[in-house]
């Protein structure tokens, strides 16, 4: 049977991690944390874009139901609020049978309002196809028209 040998400890202190080993472990932990934060930020950004697209799709469906009942789409002045409560602004729809949404139209995932423009309006953006009865837009993270990446506009016609 082999005899177990104990490691000699100088001065009665136990073996432990050296300062350099501790710094190496902390550095590796920091690198892994930074990498996961980048991934989480990308996932959150993708989730916000997906949520905005889903809300635009829901508004589009509700606008189609509004059209079937009222014979026209809400004007730009009536806006998306016409899907929640009967408009009081001319032209007041006689056959309004709403609400057409489960809840009052809210803000986009970045906290700004969705933009609704009726085709009857003369302020349609130039890039909008001419045969659309309405346009829904979300201006992305910067809240301004145009932009690239996370600030790219999300629109109903794409």
Buried (B, 14 or more C-beta within 10 A) or exposed (E): EEEEEEEEEEEEEEEEEEEEEEEEEEEEEEEEEEEEEEEEEEEEBEEBBEBBBEBBEBBEEBBEBBBEBBEEBBBBEBBBBBBBEBBEEEEEBEEBEBBBBEEEBEEBBBEBBBBBBBBEEEEBBEEBEEEBEBBBBBBBBBBEEEBEEBBBBBBBBE
